[in-house]
Structures are given as C-alpha cells and as structure tokens.
Amino acid sequence: MIKAVLLLVVGIALLGGAGYGGWMLYNIYFVPHEGEAPKKEEPPPKPPTAFVRMAPLMVPAIGSQRVEQFVTVVVTLEVVADKITVVQAFQPKVFDTLLTTLYGAVDDKSVLTGNLVNIPAVKEKLTKAAAKVVGDGVVQDVLIQVVTQRNL
C-alpha cells in the first residue's frame, strides 16, 4: 500500500513537471513577446494564369562533320490570363523566337551536358526569349512537356 501511494505521488510530480515544462516552452516559442518583430506577411497570390500550347520545336545538333542528333522540345507557355489574347496574336513570332533561341543554344552547346539536354537551362533560355517578344511579366513560366533526342 505504501509503495502504491509513493508511486502515485512520484507519478503526479512527474506529470506536473512535464506540464509546467510544456507550458514554459509554449510561452517562449508560440506567444508573441513585446519588442519582437511582427511575423512576415505572405506574398500576394499569383495572378490567374492560362496556357498557350506551342508547336514542337525540332532542332538538329550539328557536329563537326554531320548532324549528330535531332532534339525535339514540346513547350507550353504559362501566361497571365488577361494577356492570353496578346500572346495568341504574337504566337508565330514567339514560336520563331523560341526556335531561334533553341537552335542557337544547341549549336553553341550551352544547353547540352555531353550529349544530353539540360532541361533547366533550356527552360531558362526559352523563358527569357518569350519575355522579349511579349513583354516582361506576361509569360510566367515555360512548361517543358516533352524532350526527345534522336541520335543519328
């Protein structure tokens, strides 16, 4: 009987200590204190976007003597929904700019790692090229859907 009472007293003391420790940690980390900088506000949400599909971009990778491979990239442009008509009106010019940019990048091998296409580099170059045609802030992202390489 004495052992049970002793065990009960020790258990209550341990639970009380754990509760007090939890309460102290809660007050330190979760309760705002005076003189503390306010938490950062979340950035405003992105504007609604729409998608413009582009025709496949097919570019030859020319080696020292011959064409070594063909690189085909299928992209979709993520644009601000309000500007989708502008992008669709300039779609032939955007396609030409993307094709020219990809052709130059494959030619100088800035998007190739060995014989493989470096997708983040392609995405970066195509995003900058599309922004030059339709303006900054219109093209939110260039979504690369398919990359195909065919060795010859």
Buried (B, 14 or more C-beta within 10 A) or exposed (E): EEEEEEEEEEEEEEEEEEEEEEEEEEEEEEEEEEEEEEEEEEEEEEEEBBBBEBEEBBBBBEEEEEEEBBBBBBBBBBBBEEBBEBBEEBBEEBBEBBBEBBBBBBBEEEBBEEEEBBEEBBBBBBBBBBBEBBEEEBBBBBBBEEBEBEEE
